[in-house]
């Protein structure tokens, strides 16, 4: 199964570089700019024009519509499967999606470090093949410059949960500067942020192959 991964498009989806075809298109959050239903309707129309047989979307911290008007937002997203602390199995591959990130300023889908985030990550099933979160685990694709110092801002409890999961892949975004591919043991980790740190949508989609477990 070919996965095509993007994230952090911030309503600039119509300016994206060409998107390769594949079996599943994954968007790991921050699909919206202002976070409105109008943003979402345009994003949904664009998704519907893409050829991928399956599309999965999770929310990110800019995607206010999914937090403030969740029923209307999910009704508007007709061109993709929406995951929020939930999963779906596609052709034998088990996906799980979650939007939460550690609190930073006042954005959507943020929780305090410690118990609140720990509890969310405990919801991830042990048999998950592909995990999709908006934010990165601590120390992997999560480095930002704060003032004159670099800092890893990913979630430590998400990293702990990864150690317990035999994942094939973990797809995330949120930290634009961390775009790229990483590896932890047998797990491929992808920061799929499409926008760079200047919010220019120039980063190419990341493509990978995953295979369902044999019965």
LUMDRENZA-244824 format. One line per field, with one value per atom (N, C-alpha, C): residue number from 1; chain; atom name; x, y, z. Coordinates in pm, 1 decimal, decimal comma. Example, Ala and Ser with C-alpha at 12.3 -4.5 7.8 and 13.67 -1.06 7.14 Angstrom:
nr <- c(1  1  1  2  2  2)
kette <- c(A  A  A  A  A  A)
atom <- c(N  CA  C  N  CA  C)
c1 <- c(1319,0  1230,0  1320,0  1285,0  1367,0  1290,0)
c2 <- c(-569,0  -450,0  -330,0  -225,0  -106,0  3,0)
c3 <- c(780,0  780,0  780,0  708,0  714,0  787,0)
//
This chain:
nr <- c(1  1  1  2  2  2  3  3  3  4  4  4  5  5  5  6  6  6  7  7  7  8  8  8  9  9  9  10  10  10  11  11  11  12  12  12  13  13  13  14  14  14  15  15  15  16  16  16  17  17  17  18  18  18  19  19  19  20  20  20  21  21  21  22  22  22  23  23  23  24  24  24  25  25  25  26  26  26  27  27  27  28  28  28  29  29  29  30  30  30  31  31  31  32  32  32  33  33  33  34  34  34  35  35  35  36  36  36  37  37  37  38  38  38  39  39  39  40  40  40  41  41  41  42  42  42  43  43  43  44  44  44  45  45  45  46  46  46  47  47  47  48  48  48  49  49  49  50  50  50  51  51  51  52  52  52  53  53  53  54  54  54  55  55  55  56  56  56  57  57  57  58  58  58  59  59  59  60  60  60  61  61  61  62  62  62  63  63  63  64  64  64  65  65  65  66  66  66  67  67  67  68  68  68  69  69  69  70  70  70  71  71  71  72  72  72  73  73  73  74  74  74  75  75  75  76  76  76  77  77  77  78  78  78  79  79  79  80  80  80  81  81  81  82  82  82  83  83  83  84  84  84  85  85  85  86  86  86  87  87  87  88  88  88  89  89  89  90  90  90  91  91  91  92  92  92  93  93  93  94  94  94  95  95  95  96  96  96  97  97  97  98  98  98  99  99  99  100  100  100  101  101  101  102  102  102  103  103  103  104  104  104  105  105  105  106  106  106  107  107  107  108  108  108  109  109  109  110  110  110  111  111  111  112  112  112  113  113  113  114  114  114  115  115  115  116  116  116  117  117  117  118  118  118  119  119  119  120  120  120  121  121  121  122  122  122  123  123  123  124  124  124  125  125  125  126  126  126  127  127  127  128  128  128  129  129  129  130  130  130  131  131  131  132  132  132  133  133  133  134  134  134  135  135  135  136  136  136  137  137  137  138  138  138  139  139  139  140  140  140  141  141  141  142  142  142  143  143  143  144  144  144  145  145  145  146  146  146  147  147  147  148  148  148  149  149  149  150  150  150  151  151  151  152  152  152  153  153  153  154  154  154  155  155  155  156  156  156  157  157  157  158  158  158  159  159  159  160  160  160  161  161  161  162  162  162  163  163  163  164  164  164  165  165  165  166  166  166  167  167  167  168  168  168  169  169  169  170  170  170  171  171  171  172  172  172  173  173  173  174  174  174  175  175  175  176  176  176  177  177  177  178  178  178  179  179  179  180  180  180  181  181  181  182  182  182  183  183  183  184  184  184  185  185  185  186  186  186  187  187  187  188  188  188  189  189  189  190  190  190  191  191  191  192  192  192  193  193  193  194  194  194  195  195  195  196  196  196  197  197  197  198  198  198  199  199  199  200  200  200  201  201  201  202  202  202  203  203  203  204  204  204  205  205  205  206  206  206  207  207  207  208  208  208  209  209  209  210  210  210  211  211  211  212  212  212  213  213  213  214  214  214  215  215  215)
kette <- c(A  A  A  A  A  A  A  A  A  A  A  A  A  A  A  A  A  A  A  A  A  A  A  A  A  A  A  A  A  A  A  A  A  A  A  A  A  A  A  A  A  A  A  A  A  A  A  A  A  A  A  A  A  A  A  A  A  A  A  A  A  A  A  A  A  A  A  A  A  A  A  A  A  A  A  A  A  A  A  A  A  A  A  A  A  A  A  A  A  A  A  A  A  A  A  A  A  A  A  A  A  A  A  A  A  A  A  A  A  A  A  A  A  A  A  A  A  A  A  A  A  A  A  A  A  A  A  A  A  A  A  A  A  A  A  A  A  A  A  A  A  A  A  A  A  A  A  A  A  A  A  A  A  A  A  A  A  A  A  A  A  A  A  A  A  A  A  A  A  A  A  A  A  A  A  A  A  A  A  A  A  A  A  A  A  A  A  A  A  A  A  A  A  A  A  A  A  A  A  A  A  A  A  A  A  A  A  A  A  A  A  A  A  A  A  A  A  A  A  A  A  A  A  A  A  A  A  A  A  A  A  A  A  A  A  A  A  A  A  A  A  A  A  A  A  A  A  A  A  A  A  A  A  A  A  A  A  A  A  A  A  A  A  A  A  A  A  A  A  A  A  A  A  A  A  A  A  A  A  A  A  A  A  A  A  A  A  A  A  A  A  A  A  A  A  A  A  A  A  A  A  A  A  A  A  A  A  A  A  A  A  A  A  A  A  A  A  A  A  A  A  A  A  A  A  A  A  A  A  A  A  A  A  A  A  A  A  A  A  A  A  A  A  A  A  A  A  A  A  A  A  A  A  A  A  A  A  A  A  A  A  A  A  A  A  A  A  A  A  A  A  A  A  A  A  A  A  A  A  A  A  A  A  A  A  A  A  A  A  A  A  A  A  A  A  A  A  A  A  A  A  A  A  A  A  A  A  A  A  A  A  A  A  A  A  A  A  A  A  A  A  A  A  A  A  A  A  A  A  A  A  A  A  A  A  A  A  A  A  A  A  A  A  A  A  A  A  A  A  A  A  A  A  A  A  A  A  A  A  A  A  A  A  A  A  A  A  A  A  A  A  A  A  A  A  A  A  A  A  A  A  A  A  A  A  A  A  A  A  A  A  A  A  A  A  A  A  A  A  A  A  A  A  A  A  A  A  A  A  A  A  A  A  A  A  A  A  A  A  A  A  A  A  A  A  A  A  A  A  A  A  A  A  A  A  A  A  A  A  A  A  A  A  A  A  A  A  A  A  A  A  A  A  A  A  A  A  A  A  A  A  A  A  A  A  A  A  A  A  A  A  A  A  A  A  A  A  A  A  A  A  A  A  A  A  A  A  A  A  A  A  A  A  A  A  A  A  A  A  A  A  A  A  A  A  A  A  A  A  A  A  A  A  A  A  A  A  A  A  A  A  A  A  A  A  A  A  A  A  A  A  A  A  A  A  A  A  A  A  A  A  A  A  A  A)
atom <- c(N  CA  C  N  CA  C  N  CA  C  N  CA  C  N  CA  C  N  CA  C  N  CA  C  N  CA  C  N  CA  C  N  CA  C  N  CA  C  N  CA  C  N  CA  C  N  CA  C  N  CA  C  N  CA  C  N  CA  C  N  CA  C  N  CA  C  N  CA  C  N  CA  C  N  CA  C  N  CA  C  N  CA  C  N  CA  C  N  CA  C  N  CA  C  N  CA  C  N  CA  C  N  CA  C  N  CA  C  N  CA  C  N  CA  C  N  CA  C  N  CA  C  N  CA  C  N  CA  C  N  CA  C  N  CA  C  N  CA  C  N  CA  C  N  CA  C  N  CA  C  N  CA  C  N  CA  C  N  CA  C  N  CA  C  N  CA  C  N  CA  C  N  CA  C  N  CA  C  N  CA  C  N  CA  C  N  CA  C  N  CA  C  N  CA  C  N  CA  C  N  CA  C  N  CA  C  N  CA  C  N  CA  C  N  CA  C  N  CA  C  N  CA  C  N  CA  C  N  CA  C  N  CA  C  N  CA  C  N  CA  C  N  CA  C  N  CA  C  N  CA  C  N  CA  C  N  CA  C  N  CA  C  N  CA  C  N  CA  C  N  CA  C  N  CA  C  N  CA  C  N  CA  C  N  CA  C  N  CA  C  N  CA  C  N  CA  C  N  CA  C  N  CA  C  N  CA  C  N  CA  C  N  CA  C  N  CA  C  N  CA  C  N  CA  C  N  CA  C  N  CA  C  N  CA  C  N  CA  C  N  CA  C  N  CA  C  N  CA  C  N  CA  C  N  CA  C  N  CA  C  N  CA  C  N  CA  C  N  CA  C  N  CA  C  N  CA  C  N  CA  C  N  CA  C  N  CA  C  N  CA  C  N  CA  C  N  CA  C  N  CA  C  N  CA  C  N  CA  C  N  CA  C  N  CA  C  N  CA  C  N  CA  C  N  CA  C  N  CA  C  N  CA  C  N  CA  C  N  CA  C  N  CA  C  N  CA  C  N  CA  C  N  CA  C  N  CA  C  N  CA  C  N  CA  C  N  CA  C  N  CA  C  N  CA  C  N  CA  C  N  CA  C  N  CA  C  N  CA  C  N  CA  C  N  CA  C  N  CA  C  N  CA  C  N  CA  C  N  CA  C  N  CA  C  N  CA  C  N  CA  C  N  CA  C  N  CA  C  N  CA  C  N  CA  C  N  CA  C  N  CA  C  N  CA  C  N  CA  C  N  CA  C  N  CA  C  N  CA  C  N  CA  C  N  CA  C  N  CA  C  N  CA  C  N  CA  C  N  CA  C  N  CA  C  N  CA  C  N  CA  C  N  CA  C  N  CA  C  N  CA  C  N  CA  C  N  CA  C  N  CA  C  N  CA  C  N  CA  C  N  CA  C  N  CA  C  N  CA  C  N  CA  C  N  CA  C  N  CA  C  N  CA  C  N  CA  C  N  CA  C  N  CA  C  N  CA  C  N  CA  C  N  CA  C  N  CA  C  N  CA  C  N  CA  C  N  CA  C  N  CA  C  N  CA  C  N  CA  C  N  CA  C  N  CA  C  N  CA  C  N  CA  C  N  CA  C  N  CA  C  N  CA  C  N  CA  C  N  CA  C  N  CA  C  N  CA  C  N  CA  C  N  CA  C  N  CA  C  N  CA  C  N  CA  C  N  CA  C  N  CA  C)
c1 <- c(85,1  0,0  88,4  62,2  140,1  67,4  137,5  84,2  149,0  68,2  116,6  82,5  184,8  167,4  191,9  94,9  109,3  58,4  86,7  40,4  59,9  -6,1  18,9  13,3  -98,2  -118,0  -184,4  -251,0  -299,2  -378,9  -470,0  -555,9  -479,0  -355,3  -275,5  -268,5  -364,0  -361,0  -358,6  -419,3  -421,4  -287,5  -195,1  -61,1  43,0  -1,3  93,2  166,2  290,5  356,8  271,5  299,8  220,6  221,5  106,2  91,1  90,6  181,4  185,8  57,6  23,7  -88,1  -44,7  -141,8  -114,8  -245,2  -235,1  -355,2  -425,2  -346,8  -404,1  -332,3  -408,9  -355,2  -380,0  -273,7  -284,2  -255,5  -346,1  -321,3  -317,1  -201,2  -178,5  -208,7  -307,0  -355,5  -309,8  -379,4  -362,4  -388,9  -504,1  -547,4  -605,0  -644,3  -714,8  -625,4  -664,0  -592,9  -654,7  -776,6  -847,8  -927,7  -935,1  -1005,3  -1155,3  -1206,8  -1350,9  -1410,6  -1542,6  -1613,2  -1596,4  -1588,0  -1565,3  -1429,3  -1327,6  -1196,9  -1211,3  -1286,7  -1300,2  -1374,0  -1474,2  -1548,5  -1459,1  -1372,2  -1279,6  -1177,2  -1126,4  -1032,8  -1097,7  -1222,3  -1293,0  -1311,0  -1344,7  -1358,9  -1226,8  -1117,5  -985,3  -951,7  -978,2  -954,3  -1030,8  -1154,8  -1237,7  -1184,7  -1098,5  -1042,3  -919,5  -869,3  -748,2  -783,5  -692,2  -725,8  -712,9  -661,7  -633,6  -762,5  -754,6  -874,7  -924,5  -833,2  -869,0  -796,1  -862,5  -802,2  -835,6  -734,2  -751,3  -707,5  -788,3  -758,6  -772,5  -676,3  -694,8  -688,1  -732,4  -727,2  -592,8  -564,7  -447,4  -485,3  -388,6  -417,6  -477,3  -468,0  -531,8  -672,9  -713,4  -838,4  -955,2  -985,9  -1086,5  -1223,1  -1259,5  -1394,0  -1420,1  -1318,1  -1336,9  -1353,9  -1305,9  -1322,8  -1449,0  -1477,4  -1587,8  -1722,0  -1724,0  -1847,7  -1821,2  -1792,5  -1745,8  -1844,4  -1973,5  -2069,7  -2074,3  -2079,0  -2082,8  -1954,1  -1841,3  -1713,3  -1705,3  -1745,2  -1736,0  -1836,8  -1950,1  -2045,9  -1990,6  -1910,8  -1854,6  -1741,6  -1675,9  -1561,3  -1610,8  -1664,4  -1721,9  -1620,2  -1503,2  -1406,1  -1297,6  -1310,1  -1205,5  -1264,6  -1189,1  -1219,5  -1156,9  -1236,0  -1185,2  -1161,3  -1041,5  -1006,6  -977,0  -1038,0  -1011,0  -1016,4  -898,9  -890,5  -974,6  -954,2  -1029,4  -945,7  -993,0  -915,1  -999,2  -929,9  -994,1  -897,8  -952,4  -871,0  -898,5  -792,6  -802,9  -715,6  -778,0  -706,3  -605,6  -648,2  -565,9  -467,4  -456,0  -365,1  -448,3  -407,5  -482,7  -423,1  -506,8  -468,0  -534,0  -461,6  -519,1  -478,8  -574,2  -545,2  -582,4  -500,2  -526,0  -470,0  -545,7  -506,2  -425,6  -407,9  -363,9  -215,5  -184,6  -46,4  -34,0  89,5  107,6  70,9  21,2  -23,5  89,0  57,6  145,1  55,1  50,9  -41,4  -184,9  -273,4  -415,7  -464,9  -444,5  -486,2  -578,2  -631,5  -723,7  -649,5  -722,5  -675,0  -540,8  -531,5  -410,2  -442,8  -351,1  -366,7  -237,1  -247,0  -129,0  -39,1  88,5  182,9  154,8  184,8  157,4  32,1  -48,5  -160,7  -259,9  -298,5  -397,1  -350,7  -226,8  -176,8  -147,9  -94,8  -69,0  -195,7  -309,2  -434,5  -476,1  -452,8  -487,6  -404,9  -274,3  -188,5  -217,3  -271,7  -308,2  -426,9  -500,0  -612,1  -565,1  -440,0  -390,0  -385,9  -454,3  -453,8  -315,0  -289,8  -158,7  -130,4  -235,2  -214,6  -215,0  -197,3  -194,5  -74,2  -97,6  10,9  65,0  -25,8  13,5  -52,7  29,3  -20,0  -9,7  -116,7  -119,0  -150,3  -55,1  -79,2  -42,5  -100,7  -60,9  79,2  106,7  236,0  336,1  464,4  569,9  595,9  660,9  713,4  837,4  869,6  985,2  1113,8  1190,2  1321,9  1324,5  1209,0  1203,7  1126,4  1196,2  1130,3  1057,6  1109,5  1036,4  1120,9  1232,0  1323,8  1287,8  1277,1  1247,7  1346,5  1361,2  1443,0  1352,7  1380,6  1310,3  1411,8  1403,4  1507,9  1636,5  1743,2  1873,2  1902,5  1806,6  1830,0  1733,9  1782,8  1695,2  1633,3  1512,8  1442,7  1358,6  1355,1  1268,8  1134,5  1028,9  898,5  796,5  839,1  748,3  705,0  614,0  551,9  628,9  674,6  750,7  665,0  536,4  449,9  414,5  410,5  391,7  513,1  631,4  752,6  750,4  708,9  700,0  602,5  490,3  391,3  446,5  524,7  584,4  673,2  742,4  829,5  750,2  620,1  535,7  462,5  473,4  393,1  480,8  444,5  518,9  470,3  479,1  425,5  508,4  440,2  510,7  549,4  462,7  490,1  416,6  476,0  413,5  424,2  309,3  303,0  254,5  322,9  285,6  327,0  310,4  349,7  372,7  301,0  296,1  422,8  539,1  664,8  722,2  697,6  734,3  883,9  964,9  1110,5  1158,8  1076,4  1118,5  1085,0  1038,0  1000,5  1110,1  1066,8  1162,2  1128,5  1213,2  1194,0  1295,4  1249,4  1330,1  1303,3  1383,0  1360,7  1391,5  1305,0  1327,2  1302,0  1410,1  1395,4  1334,5  1223,2  1155,8  1049,4  1033,6  927,6  982,3  917,1  950,0  865,8  931,0  862,1  873,8  763,1  756,5  696,1  774,0  717,4  681,8  552,4  504,6  463,7  510,3  470,8  496,1  390,5  401,6  456,3  410,7  462,5  595,0  684,8  808,3  783,0  889,8  872,0  821,2  830,6  777,2  636,4  575,7  441,8  434,7  542,9  542,5  521,6  423,0  389,6  481,7  605,8  706,8  760,0  727,6  781,5  701,2  771,1  705,7  635,7  526,7  465,7  565,8  551,9  639,4  563,6  626,3  563,0  631,9  553,4  612,0  518,6  576,4  501,6  487,7  367,4  346,5  271,9  289,2  228,7  149,8  29,7  -49,6  18,8  -5,6  48,5  -16,8  58,2  3,9  -92,8  -200,7  -302,1  -245,2)
c2 <- c(-119,6  0,0  124,2  213,9  337,9  449,1  508,6  621,3  750,1  852,9  984,6  1079,1  1139,2  1211,1  1360,7  1440,9  1585,5  1634,7  1758,7  1816,8  1968,0  2038,8  2182,7  2257,2  2243,1  2314,1  2450,3  2472,1  2604,6  2676,9  2605,2  2659,1  2702,9  2659,3  2687,6  2565,7  2475,8  2347,6  2363,6  2467,5  2484,7  2536,5  2569,3  2612,0  2502,4  2384,6  2277,2  2230,2  2180,3  2109,2  1988,6  1930,8  1817,2  1705,3  1640,0  1534,6  1400,0  1310,2  1179,3  1100,6  1014,7  923,8  817,3  754,9  649,2  588,2  493,5  426,8  508,4  570,0  646,9  781,1  889,8  1022,5  1053,4  1089,4  1122,6  1271,0  1340,3  1479,6  1484,0  1520,9  1511,5  1641,3  1716,7  1829,7  1965,7  2069,4  2207,0  2218,5  2166,3  2182,0  2321,0  2390,7  2517,4  2636,4  2752,3  2875,7  2949,0  3002,8  3072,2  2976,0  2850,4  2751,3  2748,6  2810,9  2826,4  2712,5  2703,2  2605,2  2637,7  2765,8  2804,0  2752,7  2766,7  2707,3  2558,6  2492,9  2347,3  2304,9  2380,7  2345,6  2352,5  2453,2  2462,5  2349,2  2319,2  2207,7  2076,9  2056,4  1933,9  1922,1  2032,9  2031,0  1991,8  2047,2  2014,8  1868,0  1816,9  1674,5  1587,4  1626,0  1546,8  1540,8  1634,6  1635,3  1544,9  1494,8  1412,0  1266,5  1190,6  1056,9  945,3  972,1  866,7  794,9  663,0  582,9  606,4  633,8  659,4  785,2  863,4  983,8  988,7  1018,6  1029,3  1168,3  1232,0  1365,2  1363,8  1427,0  1458,4  1610,3  1660,2  1803,7  1841,3  1971,5  2026,8  2149,8  2218,2  2329,0  2451,9  2460,5  2570,4  2534,7  2411,1  2362,6  2377,7  2503,8  2535,7  2476,7  2468,1  2419,2  2281,0  2196,3  2060,8  2058,5  2161,3  2167,0  2243,3  2353,7  2439,9  2396,6  2345,0  2296,2  2158,0  2059,2  1929,3  1858,3  1865,0  1795,0  1857,6  1990,8  2058,3  2034,1  2035,7  2014,1  1874,0  1777,7  1639,8  1615,2  1682,3  1671,9  1734,9  1841,7  1911,2  1832,5  1746,7  1671,7  1540,9  1551,1  1434,4  1358,0  1417,7  1357,4  1277,5  1262,5  1191,6  1127,6  1035,6  977,6  1067,2  1112,6  1196,5  1111,2  1120,0  1046,0  1143,2  1118,7  1196,7  1100,7  1057,9  950,8  832,4  795,9  686,6  624,8  511,3  438,5  385,8  337,1  275,1  172,5  62,9  -37,9  -31,1  -20,6  -12,5  -121,0  -214,5  -322,1  -391,3  -414,2  -487,2  -403,6  -273,9  -184,7  -101,0  -101,1  -33,3  105,2  208,8  348,2  400,8  490,3  559,8  706,2  796,4  938,7  1016,3  1115,5  1196,9  1338,0  1442,8  1580,7  1651,4  1592,6  1667,1  1702,8  1821,7  1865,3  1934,6  1943,3  2014,3  2162,4  2219,0  2358,8  2452,7  2538,0  2647,3  2760,4  2867,8  2977,9  2925,4  2981,3  2946,3  2897,9  2769,4  2709,6  2591,2  2533,7  2421,4  2291,7  2199,1  2062,4  2059,6  2138,9  2138,7  2095,0  2019,2  1970,1  1989,8  1992,1  2006,6  1884,5  1908,9  1797,5  1718,2  1590,1  1505,8  1423,0  1409,9  1316,9  1337,9  1463,1  1478,6  1417,2  1443,7  1386,1  1237,2  1197,8  1055,4  973,4  1021,8  948,0  937,1  1041,5  1034,5  928,6  922,4  826,7  682,8  664,9  530,4  475,8  563,0  517,9  449,2  471,0  413,2  261,0  187,3  41,3  -18,2  -126,7  -190,8  -248,2  -274,3  -336,2  -233,3  -106,2  -1,1  -19,7  -7,0  -13,6  125,0  220,1  355,9  453,5  525,9  626,3  763,9  842,7  979,5  1072,6  1156,6  1259,2  1394,4  1500,9  1630,8  1667,8  1644,7  1682,6  1569,1  1601,4  1500,9  1446,3  1331,5  1286,7  1368,5  1369,6  1447,6  1396,4  1490,1  1457,6  1411,0  1404,9  1356,3  1456,4  1531,1  1628,9  1737,1  1773,7  1867,3  1985,3  2012,4  2115,2  2251,6  2350,1  2487,5  2581,9  2699,0  2803,1  2893,3  2901,8  2992,3  3094,1  3213,2  3310,7  3267,8  3256,5  3215,3  3068,6  2996,9  2856,8  2765,5  2647,0  2545,4  2463,8  2416,4  2340,8  2232,7  2115,5  2007,7  2021,6  2039,8  2073,5  1961,7  1845,2  1732,0  1676,8  1581,3  1527,5  1405,6  1413,3  1303,5  1179,4  1198,5  1082,1  1013,5  1088,8  1025,6  940,1  989,9  910,7  783,0  791,8  671,9  570,3  618,6  526,3  461,7  535,5  477,8  358,7  365,8  255,6  127,1  141,0  25,6  -29,6  38,7  4,1  -46,6  -158,7  -208,2  -144,4  -12,2  60,9  37,2  40,6  46,8  190,9  286,1  426,3  516,9  632,7  738,9  867,0  925,7  1045,6  1161,0  1275,4  1391,9  1518,4  1632,9  1761,2  1861,4  1974,5  2075,4  2160,8  2098,1  2171,8  2179,0  2289,7  2302,2  2281,2  2328,1  2317,7  2173,4  2081,9  1943,0  1854,5  1913,5  1834,7  1736,0  1612,5  1511,8  1374,0  1277,4  1138,4  1098,3  1018,6  972,0  822,8  759,6  617,6  589,6  508,4  459,1  309,9  232,3  87,9  51,1  -22,1  -63,6  36,3  144,2  240,6  357,6  386,8  505,5  621,2  731,7  850,1  961,2  1030,3  1131,1  1258,9  1366,7  1500,1  1550,2  1551,3  1577,6  1721,7  1814,5  1955,2  2007,9  2049,4  2101,2  2243,6  2324,6  2460,9  2460,1  2546,9  2564,4  2663,7  2703,2  2791,1  2929,5  2967,3  3094,6  3079,8  2964,4  2933,5  2936,8  2897,3  2877,3  2728,3  2690,5  2549,8  2483,5  2463,0  2418,8  2278,1  2218,9  2086,2  1977,9  1887,6  1783,2  1681,0  1621,9  1511,0  1397,7  1328,1  1214,9  1086,1  998,6  874,6  756,7  661,9  539,3  422,2  303,7  180,3  109,6  61,9  -23,7  -147,6  -254,3  -381,8  -436,6  -488,7  -546,6  -672,8  -701,5  -823,7  -944,2  -1050,7  -1172,9  -1235,0  -1289,8  -1352,0  -1479,1)
c3 <- c(0,0  0,0  0,0  -94,0  -103,8  -29,0  69,6  144,9  95,3  76,0  35,7  149,9  211,5  337,2  320,6  367,3  371,7  507,0  540,1  665,6  658,1  748,0  764,0  630,4  562,2  436,2  456,6  570,2  611,7  502,3  438,2  331,8  207,9  196,0  76,1  -14,8  -0,8  -72,1  -224,2  -276,2  -422,2  -475,9  -386,9  -428,3  -406,4  -365,6  -335,9  -460,8  -442,7  -552,9  -592,9  -705,0  -752,1  -648,2  -633,2  -533,5  -604,3  -568,3  -634,0  -607,4  -698,3  -676,1  -575,8  -514,9  -419,0  -372,7  -280,8  -230,8  -123,0  -33,4  77,4  87,6  81,1  109,1  255,9  328,7  470,2  488,9  557,4  595,8  748,0  803,5  947,8  1022,2  976,5  1053,4  1004,6  1052,6  1006,5  856,4  818,2  679,3  655,6  761,7  747,0  779,5  725,6  753,4  870,9  850,8  958,5  1045,5  1003,5  1084,1  1067,0  960,6  942,9  860,9  867,5  784,4  636,6  603,1  463,5  415,4  499,3  467,9  442,4  529,0  520,8  394,1  355,9  233,9  111,1  105,0  -8,3  -4,7  114,1  129,3  87,6  125,5  89,8  -61,8  -127,5  -273,7  -339,5  -287,6  -342,4  -320,4  -200,9  -174,6  -273,2  -299,7  -390,1  -531,5  -567,6  -703,1  -715,6  -604,2  -607,1  -633,5  -695,7  -742,2  -639,2  -522,0  -424,8  -383,9  -376,4  -347,1  -205,3  -113,6  25,9  71,9  156,9  213,1  362,1  442,5  587,3  630,5  713,7  765,0  916,6  986,6  1127,8  1142,4  1256,7  1282,9  1343,8  1338,0  1403,2  1482,9  1537,2  1627,3  1557,0  1424,3  1350,9  1303,0  1323,7  1263,7  1360,5  1391,5  1492,7  1462,1  1337,2  1303,5  1361,6  1364,2  1415,9  1567,6  1636,6  1781,4  1820,0  1750,6  1791,4  1733,8  1613,0  1550,4  1491,3  1576,8  1527,0  1434,7  1465,4  1379,8  1241,2  1235,4  1105,4  1027,2  1096,9  1029,3  970,6  1049,0  998,6  887,1  892,1  781,8  654,6  670,2  553,9  489,1  566,4  513,7  452,8  333,0  266,2  181,0  158,8  66,5  137,8  270,2  344,3  467,9  523,8  654,2  760,1  855,9  963,8  1086,9  1142,7  1263,8  1377,0  1491,0  1612,5  1730,4  1774,4  1874,9  1829,7  1705,0  1644,7  1533,8  1483,5  1385,2  1271,4  1170,2  1055,4  998,3  947,2  879,9  730,7  652,3  507,0  447,8  380,9  311,7  403,9  527,9  622,5  700,8  671,5  744,0  841,8  969,5  1075,0  1103,5  1086,1  1106,2  1233,9  1303,7  1419,1  1411,0  1436,3  1425,2  1549,5  1585,7  1704,1  1683,9  1722,1  1691,3  1799,9  1916,0  2034,3  2031,4  2084,6  2102,2  2238,0  2291,3  2418,4  2405,5  2515,0  2515,0  2474,1  2376,6  2336,6  2291,1  2368,5  2342,8  2346,1  2265,8  2274,1  2138,6  2113,5  1988,0  2015,3  1908,7  1921,0  1954,9  2013,8  2039,5  2113,3  2218,6  2299,6  2441,3  2500,3  2636,6  2712,3  2845,3  2927,7  2921,2  2930,0  2937,9  3065,9  3060,0  3175,1  3153,8  3257,4  3256,9  3141,8  3108,4  2999,6  2867,3  2827,4  2702,4  2717,8  2832,9  2858,1  2834,3  2884,2  2869,3  2723,1  2644,9  2502,0  2431,0  2461,2  2391,2  2434,6  2553,8  2596,5  2518,2  2450,7  2367,1  2239,5  2199,4  2073,7  2087,6  2001,8  2013,4  1991,4  2060,3  2051,6  1913,0  1834,9  1703,2  1589,2  1622,5  1519,7  1427,0  1297,7  1198,4  1165,8  1141,9  1103,2  1198,7  1273,2  1366,1  1300,8  1313,1  1259,3  1375,2  1410,8  1512,6  1452,3  1508,1  1454,3  1500,8  1626,1  1681,0  1681,5  1691,0  1691,8  1832,2  1840,5  1968,9  2004,3  2129,7  2172,9  2107,9  2051,8  1998,7  1855,3  1788,3  1650,5  1565,5  1482,0  1394,9  1470,4  1588,9  1675,7  1721,5  1655,3  1702,0  1645,2  1733,8  1692,4  1760,7  1702,5  1764,2  1847,6  1976,5  2065,5  2115,3  2058,3  2085,1  2017,7  2094,4  2040,7  2066,8  2123,1  2158,2  2084,9  2047,4  1990,0  2102,9  2077,5  2180,4  2114,8  2176,6  2131,5  2201,0  2121,7  2178,2  2162,3  2114,1  2100,0  2234,7  2230,6  2351,1  2402,0  2526,2  2584,8  2606,8  2638,9  2661,0  2529,3  2421,1  2290,4  2255,9  2284,8  2261,6  2344,0  2469,2  2553,9  2494,5  2443,7  2384,4  2257,9  2181,1  2060,7  2094,7  2207,7  2248,1  2271,1  2296,1  2327,1  2204,8  2091,6  1974,1  1860,2  1798,7  1682,7  1552,6  1545,3  1431,2  1306,1  1192,3  1064,7  1031,9  1068,1  1036,4  1133,3  1157,3  1236,2  1153,9  1120,9  1037,7  1124,2  1116,6  1195,4  1120,4  1184,6  1126,4  1237,2  1233,7  1338,6  1345,2  1353,4  1360,4  1218,8  1151,3  1010,2  988,3  1083,2  1068,1  1069,7  1120,7  1134,9  1016,8  906,6  787,7  749,7  721,1  675,3  729,1  696,3  734,8  840,6  934,6  1046,1  1065,2  1148,9  1177,5  1323,9  1385,7  1521,6  1520,1  1523,0  1511,6  1377,7  1380,5  1257,8  1212,7  1285,6  1254,9  1173,9  1062,1  985,0  1036,7  1069,8  1120,1  1017,4  994,9  889,5  943,6  942,2  960,7  820,9  792,1  655,8  633,7  717,6  705,5  564,2  499,1  363,4  363,6  457,9  470,0  545,9  502,9  579,1  692,4  762,9  878,4  840,6  712,4  663,6  604,4  623,9  574,3  421,5  358,3  213,3  186,3  105,4  85,0  -18,4  19,0  -77,8  -52,6  61,5  91,1  19,5  -44,0  -124,4  -35,3  -83,0  -10,2  10,2  120,8  150,6  118,4  43,2  -1,7  63,6  113,7  166,6  139,5  146,2  126,6  260,9  291,3  406,5  359,9  436,8  399,1  516,2  490,8  599,7  653,3  780,8  838,7  773,3  758,5  703,4  802,8  750,6  837,6  898,9)
//
